[in-house]
């Protein structure tokens, strides 16, 4: 019986706390965001920038991708000489 009263009291306290929270005003937060965040700033970038990729013709390519540019085959490869977060570069594929 005491256990049932304890459970009923706990439920009553929880319900009262919930009703009180509904009456309190919700906090208003305003964040001013410059319009440049939502625009491309005059650039025509259609793809999302990637961390490790090669870019050609406004398109992102992953490591190993091959494109033909002006009759020359290029492959996206790691640059062994560079230490950075984006070590991919275009290299000419020798026929």
N, C-alpha and C positions, 0 to 999 in steps of 0.2 A: 504494500500500500504506500509506504514512504517513497519507494522507487517511482511509482506512478505519479505521485505529487511532485517529485523532483523533475521528472520529464515534462509535466504540464507547466511547471514554473519556468523551465528553460525555454519552452516554446513561447510562453507569454512574453518573456524578456526579448526574445529574438523578434517577435512580431512588433513589439513596441519600438524597438530600435529601427526596424525597417520603416515603420510609419513616420518616425521622427526624421529619418534620412530623406523621405519624400517631401517633407515640408521645408527643408533647408534649401536656400538658393544655390543653384549650380554655379560653379566658378566660370567666369568668362575670360577666355584667353584670346588675345589678338596677336597675330604674327604678321608683320609687314614684310611682304616678299616682293623684291623688285621684279618688274615685268620681264627683264632679261631671262629670268629663270624659265619662263614659259614660252619664250620665243627662241628662234635660232640665231638671232642677232644679225639677220641679213644673209646668213649662210644657208646653203641648200643641202644640209646633211639629212639624208633619209634613213640612215641606219644608226643604231646605237653604237657609241664608241666601245671598243673592247680593250681588255687589258693586254692580252697577248694575241696580236693578229697583224697581218699585213693589210694595207689598204690600197686598192686600185680601183679607179673609176667610181669613187664614192661607195665602194662595197668592202666589207670586211672579209678577209680570207684567213683560214687557220693554217697552221704549220703543215707543209706538204702540198698545199694547193698549187696548181699550175695554171697560168694565164698566158695568152698570146698577145703581146703588145708590139705593134708595128713590125710584125713578122718575126719577133724574137720570143722564145719561150722563157718565162720567168717562173721560178718556184719560190714559195715562201719557206724560208729556212731560218734556223737559229744562227745568230751572230756570235761566234765563239769569242770574238775579241771584245764584245761589249758586256759590261756587268750592269744590268738595269732591270727594271720591271717589265720591259717590252723588248726582249732580245730577238725579235723576228725581223728579217729583212728580205727583200726580193733579191734573188741571185739568178743570173743567166744560166739556163740549162744548156750545156754543150751537146750538140748533136753527135 
